[in-house]
Amino acid sequence: MDLALDGPEKYLKRPEFEFSARPAALSYLQEFSLRAVALDLESPEACRQFADWAACHAMGQNLDLAEVSFGYQLDHLLEDCRDSAAAIALVRSELPSLLPQCKVISAPFVELDA
C-alpha cells in the first residue's frame, strides 16, 4: 500500500534488505519445479527443452537432491551419449514421480488446480 501511495522512487532508495529493487533469482529447485509442473509430457519438443534446461542448470548443484541427480542423468544422455530420444523417454518416465514435490515447491509462485 505504501508503495502505491509513495511511488517506486522512494522505495528504490531504501536498502535492498528492506525493499528489493529487482526480483530475486529462483534457485535451481524452484525453477525446476515450476518448469516441471508446467511441462506437457506429451510434447517431444517440450520434453527435450526441459531436458536441455535441467541438464545445463543442474551442474554444480547439490547431488543429494533428486532433481539435481535427474539433471545429471539427462546431461549424460544428451552430452555423453548424444541420445535425445533416451533423454525424452527419461523425462516422460521419471518426472511424474517428482511432480508431487514439485507442486509443493512451486505452490508459492503459482496457483495450482487441485
N, CA, C and O atoms as CSV, one atom per row, in Angstrom:
chain,resi,resn,atom,element,x,y,z
A,1,MET,N,N,0.823,-1.172,0.000
A,1,MET,CA,C,0.000,0.000,0.000
A,1,MET,C,C,0.881,1.255,0.000
A,1,MET,O,O,0.621,2.222,-0.716
A,2,ASP,N,N,1.945,1.205,0.837
A,2,ASP,CA,C,2.840,2.359,0.885
A,2,ASP,C,C,3.473,2.621,-0.479
A,2,ASP,O,O,3.650,3.770,-0.884
A,3,LEU,N,N,3.808,1.552,-1.174
A,3,LEU,CA,C,4.408,1.691,-2.493
A,3,LEU,C,C,3.468,2.432,-3.437
A,3,LEU,O,O,3.894,3.309,-4.189
A,4,ALA,N,N,2.204,2.077,-3.393
A,4,ALA,CA,C,1.225,2.723,-4.265
A,4,ALA,C,C,1.059,4.204,-3.910
A,4,ALA,O,O,0.862,5.040,-4.792
A,5,LEU,N,N,1.139,4.517,-2.633
A,5,LEU,CA,C,0.946,5.897,-2.203
A,5,LEU,C,C,2.188,6.764,-2.417
A,5,LEU,O,O,2.080,7.917,-2.834
A,6,ASP,N,N,3.373,6.202,-2.129
A,6,ASP,CA,C,4.607,6.981,-2.173
A,6,ASP,C,C,5.347,6.904,-3.499
A,6,ASP,O,O,6.165,7.773,-3.802
A,7,GLY,N,N,5.077,5.893,-4.280
A,7,GLY,CA,C,5.747,5.728,-5.560
A,7,GLY,C,C,7.040,4.926,-5.434
A,7,GLY,O,O,7.606,4.813,-4.346
A,8,PRO,N,N,7.503,4.370,-6.553
A,8,PRO,CA,C,8.677,3.493,-6.518
A,8,PRO,C,C,9.991,4.205,-6.226
A,8,PRO,O,O,10.919,3.591,-5.699
A,9,GLU,N,N,10.086,5.485,-6.558
A,9,GLU,CA,C,11.349,6.194,-6.363
A,9,GLU,C,C,11.795,6.154,-4.903
A,9,GLU,O,O,12.974,5.949,-4.612
A,10,LYS,N,N,10.856,6.349,-3.997
A,10,LYS,CA,C,11.167,6.337,-2.558
A,10,LYS,C,C,11.696,4.963,-2.141
A,10,LYS,O,O,12.636,4.875,-1.350
A,11,TYR,N,N,11.108,3.910,-2.659
A,11,TYR,CA,C,11.486,2.564,-2.242
A,11,TYR,C,C,12.777,2.095,-2.898
A,11,TYR,O,O,13.498,1.280,-2.323
A,12,LEU,N,N,13.074,2.588,-4.072
A,12,LEU,CA,C,14.328,2.213,-4.717
A,12,LEU,C,C,15.533,2.792,-3.992
A,12,LEU,O,O,16.651,2.308,-4.173
A,13,LYS,N,N,15.330,3.811,-3.182
A,13,LYS,CA,C,16.409,4.417,-2.409
A,13,LYS,C,C,16.641,3.702,-1.074
A,13,LYS,O,O,17.646,3.946,-0.405
A,14,ARG,N,N,15.716,2.822,-0.688
A,14,ARG,CA,C,15.852,2.097,0.579
A,14,ARG,C,C,16.862,0.964,0.433
A,14,ARG,O,O,17.114,0.505,-0.681
A,15,PRO,N,N,17.443,0.508,1.537
A,15,PRO,CA,C,18.385,-0.610,1.482
A,15,PRO,C,C,17.718,-1.853,0.872
A,15,PRO,O,O,16.525,-2.085,1.067
A,16,GLU,N,N,18.494,-2.635,0.143
A,16,GLU,CA,C,17.942,-3.797,-0.562
A,16,GLU,C,C,17.296,-4.802,0.382
A,16,GLU,O,O,16.331,-5.467,0.005
A,17,PHE,N,N,17.816,-4.926,1.620
A,17,PHE,CA,C,17.214,-5.883,2.550
A,17,PHE,C,C,15.810,-5.453,2.984
A,17,PHE,O,O,15.027,-6.284,3.446
A,18,GLU,N,N,15.486,-4.172,2.841
A,18,GLU,CA,C,14.150,-3.689,3.171
A,18,GLU,C,C,13.204,-3.756,1.971
A,18,GLU,O,O,12.020,-4.062,2.106
A,19,PHE,N,N,13.759,-3.461,0.798
A,19,PHE,CA,C,12.925,-3.417,-0.405
A,19,PHE,C,C,13.801,-3.762,-1.602
A,19,PHE,O,O,14.597,-2.943,-2.062
A,20,SER,N,N,13.648,-4.957,-2.086
A,20,SER,CA,C,14.457,-5.406,-3.214
A,20,SER,C,C,14.040,-4.685,-4.487
A,20,SER,O,O,12.871,-4.700,-4.873
A,21,ALA,N,N,15.009,-4.058,-5.126
A,21,ALA,CA,C,14.718,-3.314,-6.356
A,21,ALA,C,C,14.514,-4.235,-7.538
A,21,ALA,O,O,13.928,-3.836,-8.545
A,22,ARG,N,N,14.988,-5.455,-7.428
A,22,ARG,CA,C,14.860,-6.422,-8.519
A,22,ARG,C,C,14.288,-7.724,-7.971
A,22,ARG,O,O,14.441,-8.023,-6.787
A,23,PRO,N,N,13.648,-8.477,-8.807
A,23,PRO,CA,C,13.156,-9.765,-8.312
A,23,PRO,C,C,14.329,-10.673,-7.957
A,23,PRO,O,O,15.371,-10.652,-8.613
A,24,ALA,N,N,14.142,-11.460,-6.919
A,24,ALA,CA,C,15.174,-12.412,-6.507
A,24,ALA,C,C,15.241,-13.550,-7.520
A,24,ALA,O,O,14.224,-13.963,-8.076
A,25,ALA,N,N,16.437,-14.044,-7.748
A,25,ALA,CA,C,16.614,-15.174,-8.662
A,25,ALA,C,C,16.068,-16.441,-8.010
A,25,ALA,O,O,16.189,-16.635,-6.801
A,26,LEU,N,N,15.477,-17.281,-8.814
A,26,LEU,CA,C,14.982,-18.560,-8.317
A,26,LEU,C,C,16.138,-19.541,-8.177
A,26,LEU,O,O,17.103,-19.495,-8.941
A,27,SER,N,N,16.033,-20.414,-7.209
A,27,SER,CA,C,17.018,-21.484,-7.072
A,27,SER,C,C,16.760,-22.529,-8.164
A,27,SER,O,O,15.716,-22.520,-8.817
A,28,TYR,N,N,17.729,-23.424,-8.347
A,28,TYR,CA,C,17.549,-24.496,-9.323
A,28,TYR,C,C,16.290,-25.294,-8.995
A,28,TYR,O,O,15.489,-25.590,-9.880
A,29,LEU,N,N,16.122,-25.635,-7.730
A,29,LEU,CA,C,14.982,-26.450,-7.323
A,29,LEU,C,C,13.655,-25.734,-7.583
A,29,LEU,O,O,12.692,-26.357,-8.029
A,30,GLN,N,N,13.603,-24.450,-7.311
A,30,GLN,CA,C,12.375,-23.692,-7.561
A,30,GLN,C,C,12.063,-23.623,-9.053
A,30,GLN,O,O,10.925,-23.850,-9.465
A,31,GLU,N,N,13.067,-23.311,-9.854
A,31,GLU,CA,C,12.814,-23.203,-11.295
A,31,GLU,C,C,12.513,-24.565,-11.904
A,31,GLU,O,O,11.640,-24.682,-12.763
A,32,PHE,N,N,13.234,-25.599,-11.463
A,32,PHE,CA,C,12.955,-26.960,-11.921
A,32,PHE,C,C,11.493,-27.303,-11.641
A,32,PHE,O,O,10.793,-27.826,-12.508
A,33,SER,N,N,11.045,-27.004,-10.434
A,33,SER,CA,C,9.672,-27.329,-10.042
A,33,SER,C,C,8.650,-26.587,-10.889
A,33,SER,O,O,7.672,-27.179,-11.344
A,34,LEU,N,N,8.869,-25.311,-11.099
A,34,LEU,CA,C,7.946,-24.534,-11.937
A,34,LEU,C,C,7.900,-25.074,-13.365
A,34,LEU,O,O,6.827,-25.214,-13.951
A,35,ARG,N,N,9.062,-25.373,-13.911
A,35,ARG,CA,C,9.117,-25.901,-15.275
A,35,ARG,C,C,8.474,-27.285,-15.355
A,35,ARG,O,O,7.775,-27.592,-16.320
A,36,ALA,N,N,8.709,-28.112,-14.352
A,36,ALA,CA,C,8.160,-29.478,-14.348
A,36,ALA,C,C,6.643,-29.469,-14.278
A,36,ALA,O,O,5.977,-30.219,-14.992
A,37,VAL,N,N,6.099,-28.620,-13.418
A,37,VAL,CA,C,4.648,-28.554,-13.256
A,37,VAL,C,C,3.982,-28.068,-14.539
A,37,VAL,O,O,2.879,-28.503,-14.869
A,38,ALA,N,N,4.639,-27.178,-15.256
A,38,ALA,CA,C,4.064,-26.617,-16.487
A,38,ALA,C,C,4.323,-27.470,-17.724
A,38,ALA,O,O,3.739,-27.218,-18.778
A,39,LEU,N,N,5.181,-28.464,-17.612
A,39,LEU,CA,C,5.605,-29.244,-18.772
A,39,LEU,C,C,4.487,-30.111,-19.343
A,39,LEU,O,O,3.757,-30.767,-18.599
A,40,ASP,N,N,4.361,-30.107,-20.658
A,40,ASP,CA,C,3.453,-31.003,-21.380
A,40,ASP,C,C,4.245,-32.254,-21.743
A,40,ASP,O,O,5.017,-32.242,-22.702
A,41,LEU,N,N,4.060,-33.324,-20.988
A,41,LEU,CA,C,4.807,-34.560,-21.205
A,41,LEU,C,C,4.482,-35.233,-22.543
A,41,LEU,O,O,5.219,-36.112,-22.990
A,42,GLU,N,N,3.402,-34.830,-23.168
A,42,GLU,CA,C,3.039,-35.402,-24.469
A,42,GLU,C,C,3.833,-34.783,-25.615
A,42,GLU,O,O,3.903,-35.356,-26.703
A,43,SER,N,N,4.424,-33.633,-25.379
A,43,SER,CA,C,5.151,-32.918,-26.426
A,43,SER,C,C,6.632,-33.292,-26.412
A,43,SER,O,O,7.339,-32.967,-25.458
A,44,PRO,N,N,7.112,-33.974,-27.463
A,44,PRO,CA,C,8.539,-34.309,-27.510
A,44,PRO,C,C,9.427,-33.073,-27.473
A,44,PRO,O,O,10.477,-33.079,-26.830
A,45,GLU,N,N,9.010,-32.019,-28.155
A,45,GLU,CA,C,9.789,-30.776,-28.183
A,45,GLU,C,C,9.892,-30.165,-26.787
A,45,GLU,O,O,10.971,-29.747,-26.366
A,46,ALA,N,N,8.767,-30.113,-26.071
A,46,ALA,CA,C,8.768,-29.548,-24.717
A,46,ALA,C,C,9.618,-30.401,-23.781
A,46,ALA,O,O,10.341,-29.866,-22.941
A,47,CYS,N,N,9.537,-31.709,-23.916
A,47,CYS,CA,C,10.354,-32.604,-23.082
A,47,CYS,C,C,11.833,-32.418,-23.373
A,47,CYS,O,O,12.654,-32.435,-22.456
A,48,ARG,N,N,12.175,-32.242,-24.630
A,48,ARG,CA,C,13.574,-32.028,-24.995
A,48,ARG,C,C,14.077,-30.695,-24.435
A,48,ARG,O,O,15.191,-30.622,-23.918
A,49,GLN,N,N,13.269,-29.656,-24.536
A,49,GLN,CA,C,13.666,-28.357,-23.989
A,49,GLN,C,C,13.845,-28.434,-22.473
A,49,GLN,O,O,14.778,-27.849,-21.923
A,50,PHE,N,N,12.954,-29.151,-21.806
A,50,PHE,CA,C,13.082,-29.326,-20.361
A,50,PHE,C,C,14.371,-30.085,-20.042
A,50,PHE,O,O,15.109,-29.702,-19.134
A,51,ALA,N,N,14.640,-31.151,-20.779
A,51,ALA,CA,C,15.852,-31.946,-20.568
A,51,ALA,C,C,17.096,-31.091,-20.772
A,51,ALA,O,O,18.035,-31.169,-19.980
A,52,ASP,N,N,17.114,-30.281,-21.819
A,52,ASP,CA,C,18.252,-29.395,-22.076
A,52,ASP,C,C,18.468,-28.429,-20.913
A,52,ASP,O,O,19.592,-28.245,-20.446
A,53,TRP,N,N,17.369,-27.812,-20.448
A,53,TRP,CA,C,17.483,-26.859,-19.355
A,53,TRP,C,C,17.987,-27.553,-18.086
A,53,TRP,O,O,18.934,-27.087,-17.452
A,54,ALA,N,N,17.350,-28.665,-17.721
A,54,ALA,CA,C,17.716,-29.365,-16.483
A,54,ALA,C,C,19.159,-29.850,-16.527
A,54,ALA,O,O,19.880,-29.737,-15.536
A,55,ALA,N,N,19.589,-30.389,-17.667
A,55,ALA,CA,C,20.963,-30.885,-17.798
A,55,ALA,C,C,21.963,-29.758,-17.629
A,55,ALA,O,O,22.978,-29.923,-16.952
A,56,CYS,N,N,21.694,-28.643,-18.225
A,56,CYS,CA,C,22.608,-27.496,-18.161
A,56,CYS,C,C,22.659,-26.879,-16.767
A,56,CYS,O,O,23.740,-26.579,-16.261
A,57,HIS,N,N,21.511,-26.691,-16.151
A,57,HIS,CA,C,21.441,-25.957,-14.887
A,57,HIS,C,C,21.688,-26.813,-13.650
A,57,HIS,O,O,21.864,-26.270,-12.560
A,58,ALA,N,N,21.706,-28.126,-13.791
A,58,ALA,CA,C,21.981,-28.998,-12.647
A,58,ALA,C,C,23.451,-28.993,-12.264
A,58,ALA,O,O,23.806,-29.292,-11.124
A,59,MET,N,N,24.305,-28.652,-13.224
A,59,MET,CA,C,25.745,-28.700,-12.977
A,59,MET,C,C,26.132,-27.817,-11.788
A,59,MET,O,O,25.778,-26.640,-11.724
A,60,GLY,N,N,26.863,-28.415,-10.856
A,60,GLY,CA,C,27.341,-27.683,-9.695
A,60,GLY,C,C,26.358,-27.602,-8.545
A,60,GLY,O,O,26.678,-27.034,-7.500
A,61,GLN,N,N,25.169,-28.159,-8.715
A,61,GLN,CA,C,24.169,-28.143,-7.647
A,61,GLN,C,C,24.378,-29.345,-6.713
A,61,GLN,O,O,25.219,-30.203,-6.983
A,62,ASN,N,N,23.632,-29.402,-5.646
A,62,ASN,CA,C,23.732,-30.453,-4.634
A,62,ASN,C,C,23.194,-31.779,-5.179
A,62,ASN,O,O,21.994,-31.920,-5.412
A,63,LEU,N,N,24.080,-32.737,-5.378
A,63,LEU,CA,C,23.687,-34.038,-5.944
A,63,LEU,C,C,22.795,-34.857,-5.022
A,63,LEU,O,O,22.224,-35.859,-5.453
A,64,ASP,N,N,22.665,-34.457,-3.773
A,64,ASP,CA,C,21.768,-35.168,-2.864
A,64,ASP,C,C,20.301,-34.940,-3.216
A,64,ASP,O,O,19.432,-35.702,-2.792
A,65,LEU,N,N,20.027,-33.898,-3.989
A,65,LEU,CA,C,18.655,-33.609,-4.405
A,65,LEU,C,C,18.297,-34.459,-5.617
A,65,LEU,O,O,19.066,-34.540,-6.575
A,66,ALA,N,N,17.143,-35.083,-5.572
A,66,ALA,CA,C,16.700,-35.952,-6.669
A,66,ALA,C,C,16.610,-35.191,-7.983
A,66,ALA,O,O,16.925,-35.738,-9.040
A,67,GLU,N,N,16.184,-33.938,-7.927
A,67,GLU,CA,C,16.040,-33.138,-9.138
A,67,GLU,C,C,17.390,-32.842,-9.779
A,67,GLU,O,O,17.496,-32.757,-11.002
A,68,VAL,N,N,18.408,-32.689,-8.961
A,68,VAL,CA,C,19.756,-32.439,-9.474
A,68,VAL,C,C,20.321,-33.720,-10.074
A,68,VAL,O,O,20.893,-33.701,-11.164
A,69,SER,N,N,20.163,-34.822,-9.369
A,69,SER,CA,C,20.616,-36.114,-9.885
A,69,SER,C,C,19.948,-36.418,-11.232
A,69,SER,O,O,20.582,-36.938,-12.150
A,70,PHE,N,N,18.679,-36.089,-11.327
A,70,PHE,CA,C,17.932,-36.268,-12.570
A,70,PHE,C,C,18.544,-35.422,-13.687
A,70,PHE,O,O,18.684,-35.885,-14.819
A,71,GLY,N,N,18.904,-34.192,-13.366
A,71,GLY,CA,C,19.551,-33.322,-14.340
A,71,GLY,C,C,20.877,-33.892,-14.820
A,71,GLY,O,O,21.205,-33.794,-16.002
A,72,TYR,N,N,21.636,-34.483,-13.913
A,72,TYR,CA,C,22.904,-35.102,-14.291
A,72,TYR,C,C,22.686,-36.321,-15.196
A,72,TYR,O,O,23.460,-36.554,-16.125
A,73,GLN,N,N,21.642,-37.087,-14.923
A,73,GLN,CA,C,21.311,-38.219,-15.797
A,73,GLN,C,C,20.960,-37.727,-17.197
A,73,GLN,O,O,21.372,-38.314,-18.198
A,74,LEU,N,N,20.197,-36.646,-17.250
A,74,LEU,CA,C,19.850,-36.074,-18.549
A,74,LEU,C,C,21.082,-35.552,-19.268
A,74,LEU,O,O,21.208,-35.714,-20.482
A,75,ASP,N,N,21.983,-34.932,-18.539
A,75,ASP,CA,C,23.224,-34.451,-19.135
A,75,ASP,C,C,24.020,-35.604,-19.732
A,75,ASP,O,O,24.564,-35.482,-20.830
A,76,HIS,N,N,24.089,-36.703,-19.027
A,76,HIS,CA,C,24.815,-37.881,-19.528
A,76,HIS,C,C,24.202,-38.362,-20.852
A,76,HIS,O,O,24.914,-38.645,-21.815
A,77,LEU,N,N,22.877,-38.445,-20.874
A,77,LEU,CA,C,22.211,-38.910,-22.100
A,77,LEU,C,C,22.402,-37.932,-23.255
A,77,LEU,O,O,22.670,-38.343,-24.384
A,78,LEU,N,N,22.263,-36.642,-22.972
A,78,LEU,CA,C,22.330,-35.640,-24.031
A,78,LEU,C,C,23.759,-35.367,-24.491
A,78,LEU,O,O,24.010,-35.257,-25.691
A,79,GLU,N,N,24.684,-35.257,-23.562
A,79,GLU,CA,C,26.050,-34.855,-23.917
A,79,GLU,C,C,26.976,-36.039,-24.180
A,79,GLU,O,O,27.685,-36.063,-25.187
A,80,ASP,N,N,26.972,-37.020,-23.280
A,80,ASP,CA,C,27.898,-38.143,-23.428
A,80,ASP,C,C,27.410,-39.147,-24.470
A,80,ASP,O,O,28.180,-39.623,-25.304
A,81,CYS,N,N,26.126,-39.456,-24.407
A,81,CYS,CA,C,25.557,-40.469,-25.312
A,81,CYS,C,C,24.986,-39.877,-26.593
A,81,CYS,O,O,24.769,-40.600,-27.565
A,82,ARG,N,N,24.742,-38.576,-26.606
A,82,ARG,CA,C,24.110,-37.906,-27.758
A,82,ARG,C,C,22.805,-38.605,-28.154
A,82,ARG,O,O,22.547,-38.857,-29.331
A,83,ASP,N,N,21.990,-38.911,-27.135
A,83,ASP,CA,C,20.754,-39.671,-27.341
A,83,ASP,C,C,19.568,-38.868,-26.802
A,83,ASP,O,O,19.128,-39.074,-25.671
A,84,SER,N,N,19.062,-37.960,-27.620
A,84,SER,CA,C,17.953,-37.122,-27.170
A,84,SER,C,C,16.671,-37.930,-27.004
A,84,SER,O,O,15.837,-37.583,-26.168
A,85,ALA,N,N,16.493,-38.988,-27.772
A,85,ALA,CA,C,15.298,-39.824,-27.620
A,85,ALA,C,C,15.286,-40.480,-26.239
A,85,ALA,O,O,14.234,-40.579,-25.607
A,86,ALA,N,N,16.441,-40.923,-25.775
A,86,ALA,CA,C,16.527,-41.527,-24.442
A,86,ALA,C,C,16.280,-40.480,-23.360
A,86,ALA,O,O,15.669,-40.780,-22.334
A,87,ALA,N,N,16.751,-39.259,-23.582
A,87,ALA,CA,C,16.514,-38.180,-22.616
A,87,ALA,C,C,15.030,-37.862,-22.530
A,87,ALA,O,O,14.497,-37.674,-21.436
A,88,ILE,N,N,14.362,-37.799,-23.667
A,88,ILE,CA,C,12.914,-37.545,-23.690
A,88,ILE,C,C,12.183,-38.682,-22.985
A,88,ILE,O,O,11.261,-38.441,-22.206
A,89,ALA,N,N,12.588,-39.910,-23.252
A,89,ALA,CA,C,11.966,-41.067,-22.593
A,89,ALA,C,C,12.180,-41.021,-21.083
A,89,ALA,O,O,11.278,-41.364,-20.319
A,90,LEU,N,N,13.367,-40.598,-20.649
A,90,LEU,CA,C,13.644,-40.490,-19.215
A,90,LEU,C,C,12.766,-39.418,-18.579
A,90,LEU,O,O,12.226,-39.626,-17.492
A,91,VAL,N,N,12.621,-38.287,-19.237
A,91,VAL,CA,C,11.745,-37.234,-18.715
A,91,VAL,C,C,10.334,-37.775,-18.553
A,91,VAL,O,O,9.708,-37.579,-17.511
A,92,ARG,N,N,9.833,-38.448,-19.567
A,92,ARG,CA,C,8.463,-38.960,-19.522
A,92,ARG,C,C,8.270,-40.051,-18.479
A,92,ARG,O,O,7.186,-40.172,-17.907
A,93,SER,N,N,9.299,-40.842,-18.225
A,93,SER,CA,C,9.137,-41.947,-17.277
A,93,SER,C,C,9.433,-41.556,-15.831
A,93,SER,O,O,8.792,-42.066,-14.913
A,94,GLU,N,N,10.389,-40.665,-15.617
A,94,GLU,CA,C,10.830,-40.349,-14.255
A,94,GLU,C,C,10.239,-39.072,-13.670
A,94,GLU,O,O,10.056,-38.975,-12.456
A,95,LEU,N,N,9.945,-38.112,-14.504
A,95,LEU,CA,C,9.450,-36.838,-13.986
A,95,LEU,C,C,8.130,-36.973,-13.220
A,95,LEU,O,O,7.964,-36.297,-12.205
A,96,PRO,N,N,7.185,-37.813,-13.656
A,96,PRO,CA,C,5.930,-37.914,-12.892
A,96,PRO,C,C,6.126,-38.248,-11.409
A,96,PRO,O,O,5.338,-37.801,-10.576
A,97,SER,N,N,7.148,-39.014,-11.068
A,97,SER,CA,C,7.372,-39.335,-9.655
A,97,SER,C,C,7.900,-38.128,-8.871
A,97,SER,O,O,7.779,-38.092,-7.646
A,98,LEU,N,N,8.479,-37.151,-9.555
A,98,LEU,CA,C,8.974,-35.942,-8.900
A,98,LEU,C,C,7.907,-34.847,-8.805
A,98,LEU,O,O,8.066,-33.891,-8.046
A,99,LEU,N,N,6.825,-34.985,-9.570
A,99,LEU,CA,C,5.824,-33.916,-9.636
A,99,LEU,C,C,5.145,-33.574,-8.308
A,99,LEU,O,O,4.897,-32.393,-8.062
A,100,PRO,N,N,4.831,-34.544,-7.435
A,100,PRO,CA,C,4.195,-34.136,-6.173
A,100,PRO,C,C,5.051,-33.140,-5.376
A,100,PRO,O,O,4.528,-32.155,-4.856
A,101,GLN,N,N,6.348,-33.390,-5.280
A,101,GLN,CA,C,7.240,-32.465,-4.574
A,101,GLN,C,C,7.369,-31.148,-5.351
A,101,GLN,O,O,7.440,-30.075,-4.753
A,102,CYS,N,N,7.399,-31.237,-6.669
A,102,CYS,CA,C,7.487,-30.022,-7.489
A,102,CYS,C,C,6.271,-29.125,-7.279
A,102,CYS,O,O,6.395,-27.900,-7.260
A,103,LYS,N,N,5.110,-29.728,-7.123
A,103,LYS,CA,C,3.897,-28.937,-6.896
A,103,LYS,C,C,3.960,-28.207,-5.561
A,103,LYS,O,O,3.515,-27.065,-5.448
A,104,VAL,N,N,4.513,-28.868,-4.556
A,104,VAL,CA,C,4.659,-28.234,-3.243
A,104,VAL,C,C,5.630,-27.052,-3.336
A,104,VAL,O,O,5.360,-25.976,-2.803
A,105,ILE,N,N,6.754,-27.262,-4.015
A,105,ILE,CA,C,7.778,-26.218,-4.121
A,105,ILE,C,C,7.289,-25.036,-4.956
A,105,ILE,O,O,7.585,-23.883,-4.643
A,106,SER,N,N,6.545,-25.328,-6.013
A,106,SER,CA,C,6.096,-24.252,-6.906
A,106,SER,C,C,4.826,-23.552,-6.426
A,106,SER,O,O,4.475,-22.495,-6.949
A,107,ALA,N,N,4.141,-24.117,-5.450
A,107,ALA,CA,C,2.870,-23.549,-4.985
A,107,ALA,C,C,2.958,-22.081,-4.578
A,107,ALA,O,O,2.043,-21.324,-4.902
A,108,PRO,N,N,4.008,-21.638,-3.886
A,108,PRO,CA,C,4.042,-20.213,-3.528
A,108,PRO,C,C,4.137,-19.266,-4.734
A,108,PRO,O,O,3.854,-18.074,-4.611
A,109,PHE,N,N,4.532,-19.793,-5.888
A,109,PHE,CA,C,4.738,-18.958,-7.067
A,109,PHE,C,C,3.541,-18.960,-8.007
A,109,PHE,O,O,3.347,-18.008,-8.763
A,110,VAL,N,N,2.748,-20.005,-7.969
A,110,VAL,CA,C,1.616,-20.115,-8.892
A,110,VAL,C,C,0.425,-20.732,-8.171
A,110,VAL,O,O,0.579,-21.406,-7.152
A,111,GLU,N,N,-0.743,-20.495,-8.706
A,111,GLU,CA,C,-1.925,-21.169,-8.205
A,111,GLU,C,C,-2.083,-22.446,-8.990
A,111,GLU,O,O,-2.124,-22.430,-10.220
A,112,LEU,N,N,-2.173,-23.557,-8.274
A,112,LEU,CA,C,-2.334,-24.849,-8.922
A,112,LEU,C,C,-3.727,-25.374,-8.701
A,112,LEU,O,O,-4.281,-25.224,-7.612
A,113,ASP,N,N,-4.302,-25.982,-9.706
A,113,ASP,CA,C,-5.596,-26.643,-9.536
A,113,ASP,C,C,-5.352,-27.940,-8.784
A,113,ASP,O,O,-4.418,-28.683,-9.087
A,114,ALA,N,N,-6.194,-28.202,-7.812
A,114,ALA,CA,C,-6.033,-29.431,-7.018
A,114,ALA,C,C,-6.530,-30.637,-7.764
A,114,ALA,O,O,-6.471,-31.752,-7.246
